[in-house]
Amino acid sequence: MHRVLLQAARPDPAGDDRATGFVLAVPVLAGTLCPWAAWALAGWVGALEMACASIVMASVYLGIMWRLGEREAARRRRLGRRYIPPPPDLAFVVCMGLAASLLAPALSSVALVDRIGLPRAEGAVRDYDPYKLEAMGVRIDLSRVLPGSGTVDVRPGGTARVYVPRFGNPTPFILPLWAVASGFCIAADSCLTLDRRSGRVRLAGEEIGRVTAVGTDIGPITEDLAGAPWELLNLFR
C-alpha cells in the first residue's frame, strides 16, 4: 500500500515538460495573434503599438521563466537535490523562445500587411474601392513591370503621374486614368483589376502591383509630358 502511494506521488517528468512547454508557448501565441486582434477590434495597427507588444510579450516570457525557476529551486530544496545545469539543447530552446516572443508581433504584423495591404492595415481605408481611392488620391506600385520607381500616382479628376527613365533621368508623364467598378483604366480596353480586400493590382489575372498609399498629392503637372509612356502601354498589348 505504501509503495503504491509513493509511486502515485512520484512526479511525472514528461508531464512537467509538456506543461512547461505549453506555458512558455503562451507569450509567443499571444504575440502572434496580437496584430490581428488589434486590427479586428480597432481597425488599424501601428508600429509603435506593435513594438510595445513585443516588449510586453518578452517581459511576460521572462516572468514565466523566473517563476518556473523559482518553483524548480523550491522543489530541489524540498527533495534535497543539487543544482544541475540544463543541457545545451534545452538552454538553446529557451533562448529561441525568448527571441520568438520578441519577434512574434512584428512578424505577424508583416503577414497582416501582406494579407490586407498597408493602407488598410493602418486604418486609412476600410476596403479598396476604386471610386473612393480616386477621390482621395492613391499610389500604385507597379515596379514589377515598370522601370524606374514604377509608381503610378492617381489624383482626383481622372489623371495620374508615372515616372519612367528617359536618357538616364526619371521623367514624369501625365496620363488619363479613371476609376471603374473593377479597378482603373487608361483607355476603354486597357484596365487594371483591383482586389478590394488586399489592394493587389492584376492584369489579365496576373498580379503586377499593389496599392501602397492613399491620400497622395502629386503636385503641379505643368512640366510633365502628356500621354501614357510606351512602357505602360505595352502592358496591355
N, C-alpha and C positions, 0 to 999 in steps of 0.2 A: 504494500500500500504506500509506504513512504517512497519507494523507488518510482512508482507511478506519479506521485505528486512532484517529485524532483524533476522528472522528465517533462511534465507539463509546465513547470515553472522555468525550464531552461529557455533562454532567449533564442529566437529564430533569426540567424544572421541574414538569410535570404530575404525574409520578410522585412527586416530592418533596412536592407539595401533598397528594396523596392519602395518602401515608404519614403526614405531619404531622397531617392531619385525623383519621386513624384513631387515632393515639397520643393526641391531645387528647380524643378521644371516650371513651377507656377510663375515666377517673375518673367521667364522667357516667353511663356504663352501669353501672359498679360501684356507684355511689351509688344508682341506681335499683333494682338487684337486692338491695341490702344488707338492707332491711327484710324482704323476702320470704324471703331465705335465713336470716336470723336467726330468723324465726318458724318456718320449717320445721325448723330444727335444734334450737332451744332451746324452742320452744313459746310464746314471748312476745316482745314488742318493747317497749322502754322509751324514754321521751322523752329521758332523759339519754344513753343509748347512741346514739340517732339524732343527737343534737346533736354528740356526739364523732365520729360517722361523717361528718357534714357538714364538720367541721373537717379531718378526715383527708383527705377527697376534695379539698377545696380546696387543702390543702397539697401533695398529690400533683400536682394540676394546675399549681400554681405551680412545683413542682420540675421538671416536664416542660418548662414554658415556659423555665425557666432553662437547662436542658440544651440545648434547641433553640437558644436564643440564643447560648450558648457555641459550639455547633457552627457556626452561621452566621458568627459572628465569626472563628473559625479559618479557615473557607473563604474569607472576604474577605481575610484576611491572606495566605493562600496564593496567591490569584489576583491580589492587588494591587488590590482594588476598594475604592472609598469607600463609607462607610455611607450608605444611602438609607432614610429613614424609611418605614415601611409605609403603605400607603394607608389613608384613614379607614375604609373598609368592612372591611378586614382587622382593624384595631385594634378596631372595634366587635364583630366576630365573636369575637375572642379574649376581650374583656371579658364578652361574653354567655356564653361557655364557662365562665369562672370563676364567674359567677353560677349557671349551671346545675349545675355540680359542687357548689356550696354548698347549693343548694336541692333537689337530686335526692333525697336520703334523706328529707327532710321531706315532699315532695310524694308520694313513693312510699308513705310511711307513711300518709298520708291516704287514698290509694287502697286500701291494705291494710285499714284500718279500715272504709272504706265497703264493702269486699267481705265481710268476715267479722264485723264488729261490734267495738266497743271491748272488751267483756268477754273475748271470745275472743282478740283481738289482744294484750291484756295478760296473758294466761295464766290468767285467773280460771276459765274453763271450757274444756273441750275441744270441746263442742258444746252446743247449746241444747235440752237435754232438759227438757220441761215439768215432769216429776216431780222432777228434781234441782233445777231452778230454784225450784219451790215450797218444797222442803225448805230451800233456802239463803236464800230471800228474794230478790226481784227487782224492779227498777224498769222499768216500760214507759212509754216516751214516746209519748203519743197527742195531742201538741199540734197535729197536723194537723187533728184532728176535734173536739177538746175545747177549750173556752175556758179561760182562765187558764193555769196552769202545764201542764196537760194530762198530768200524770204519774200513773200508777197504781202504787202500791207494794204488791206482793203479799207477804204474810207467811206463814210456815209455819202450817198448820192450816186453810187454805182461806178466808182472809179477805184483803181488800185495802182500801186507803185511796186515795181520789181527792179532789183539791181542785177545786172549781168555784166561780165567783163567785156570791155571794148578797148583794144590797144593796151592791154595790161592794167586798165583802170576800171573800177566799178562805175557803171553808167546807169542812171535811173531812167526807167521807161514808165510812162503813164498809159494805162490801157483801160478800156471799159470792162467792168466786172460787176455783175449784179447777182443778187440772191434769188434762188428759186426754191421750191419746196424740198428738193433733194440735195441742194448744195449751192455752188456758184458756177456762173457761166461767163465766158468771154465772147461767145457767139452762140447762135441758136443751136448749133450742132456740136458745140465744144464746151462741155460742162464737167465739173469735178463733183463727185459724190461725197457728201459729208455725213459721217456717223454721228448722230445726235447724242449718243451716250459717251463716246470716247473722244470725239473730236478728230478722229482719223480721217484723212482725205484719201479717196480712192479714184482711180481712173481705170475704167473697164474691169472693175473688180480687184485691181491690184493696188495695194497701199503705196502711195508715193509721198505722203507728207502728213502734217498734223497741225491743228490749231495750237499755238503756243502762248498767245496773249490776246487780251481783249481790251478795248478802250484805247487803241493806239492812235496816235496823231502823226500823220506822215508829213505834215508841214506844207510849205508852199510848193507849187508844182510848175512855176514859171520857167525853170531851166531844164525841165525833164523833156525827154524825147517822147513824141506821141506815137501810140501804137504798141502792140504786143511784140516783144522780141522773137526772133525765129526760134530760139531755144525753147520758149514756151509753146509756140505754135506747133512745133514738131511733136509735142507730146500727144496731140490729138490726131495725128496722121497715121 
